């Protein structure tokens, strides 16, 4: 049985634009809530930013991912909760092509991926637990789309703002993202000023 719910718009285009240069490590100086530290990008350098379109699959059956891709709109981040099966890959090369055609901003899975050489070549940010030759199957039994999910004990709601870079990931509700934006930008401005001072004092470090 499938539970397919409507897509949630989430963060506004303006909020997304203002988060374009915010680093996850900056957010990590301000809050612990929403940090997903257990996943890594397949390709570096990595930058992911968009609204969460969530999927929960029951271990072996990855059919709900196809349903989610059908609902996805450009700029969405597909967030896949594999319900604890961290050894199995639910994402690979062909699904990446489908995501690129839809204009997705990235993919986040609590499990593994396969076809890593191809994923590292293609321009879609993908975050996962690691790589595996074991894969999900298209059994058409059950799954959920646009429901609350959890990755690394972080609750992620449809429409949450997903932010990723080489250091990890954050999931923030739009309201939480608004509250953290000004402190994050202020912190980065201070760091940039300090960096300029150091570059002037120690130019050999930047050669």
Buried (B, 14 or more C-beta within 10 A) or exposed (E): EEEBEEBBEBBBEEBBEBBEEBBBBBBBEEBEBBBBEBBBBBBEEBBBBBBBBBBBBBBBBBBBBBBBBEBBEEBBBBBBBBBEBBEBBBBBBEBBEBBEEBEBBBBBBBBBBBBBEBBEEBEBBBBBBBBBEEBBEEEEBBBBBBBEBBBBEBEBBBBBBBBBBEBBBBBBBBEBBBBBBEBBBEBBEEBEEEEEEEEEEEEEEEE
